[in-house]
Amino acid sequence: MAKLKLTLACGNYDRTRALMDGTVQPEGIDLNYLPIGPGEIFWRMLNNEEFDASEMSLSTYTILRSQEDQRFIALPVFPSRVFRHSSIYIHSATGIQKPQDLKGKRVGVGDYEMTAAVWVRGFLQHEYQVSPDELRWVVGAPVRSGINLPDQVPIERISPGQSLEKMLEAGEIDALISVVIPQSFRAKNSRVKRLFPNYREVETEYYRRTRIFPIMHTFVLKTDLFQNEPWIAISLYKAFVQAKELNYRRLYDSNALVVSLPWIVDEIEASRRIFGEDIWDYSIEGSRPTLDALVQYVDEQGLARRRMMVEELFVPNIRAELLHYLRATGED
């Protein structure tokens, strides 16, 4: 029987590489894995629906589902998870020394509704009592138009040709939420600093207290494809899990290190002491505190049309009962 041809767009990650190079092949699927950067994937999928399945911004997806846009449905696979305390940069002349000092300041962000910004606004509000409407937001061009921004929050868009990073360096904005490290910071420009210079310590304590390991991206299928062939979701899910498990084993290969970090095994062990054996969880229940927080923040920040339930976001045939069965039979 011929396999179903499926085109999947996802970043080039160690945890998905076995899918990309064909070491892991999803059951019944002839997979065409396109290793594209996430920003391009989101734009092409949201605007043109070019792929059968793809990596997707979790906040954008949640917002769209709240608007009854049901073109896509997610698997509990999370290719990108990043703590974002480290993503807030400040200009040294502003006098900002702590999160509360951001009140009344001009804060740049590439896309107001992007997941990283949702997480930053969430922890600023819940951890430091700094609400989004107390900041003056300066934003870039959105990945997709049609998402309404909250009226009560002061937002201005930059002009074409302007750069938020250059604006921070010049002191035209006071702070910047950036998913990439600004070049000026990497060049050790003394005018650009992190709000949390001890971010690893802060993020570790945040996780231990909240159990939140922020999810940036999930993985979606076209809904009509899932409705016609629901088995695809389970086949892909099992393949993603298998690729992740293979990567865990590769990271322990001390014969010849697979990454350019001399003490990578010690790093893995340190992470497992914090997160448990499965550092990069792919499940609703294992990521419940994180998912609950995300849907709460999207709603609180006025981005969603209604408060979503976590289970509404994901395919109905991958639930805890299936995962228990797969683990019991050694098929996960």
Buried (B, 14 or more C-beta within 10 A) or exposed (E): EEEBEBBBBBBEBBBBBBBBEEEBBBEBBEBEBBBBEBBEBBBBBBEEEBBBBBBBBBBBBBBBBBBEBEEBBBBBBBBBBBBBBBBBBBBEEBEBEEBEBBBEBBBBBBBBBBBBBBBBBBBBBBBBEBBBBBBBBBBBEBBBEEBEBBEEBEBEBBEEEEEBBEBBBEEBBBBBBBBEEBEBBEEEBEBBBBBBEEBEEBBBEBBEEBBBBBBBBBBBBBBEBBEEBEEBBBBBBBBBBBBBBBBBEBBEEEEEBBEEEEEBBEEBEEEEEEBEEBBBBBBBEBBEEBBBBBBBBBBBBBBBBEEBEBEBBBBEEBBEEBBEEBEEEEEB
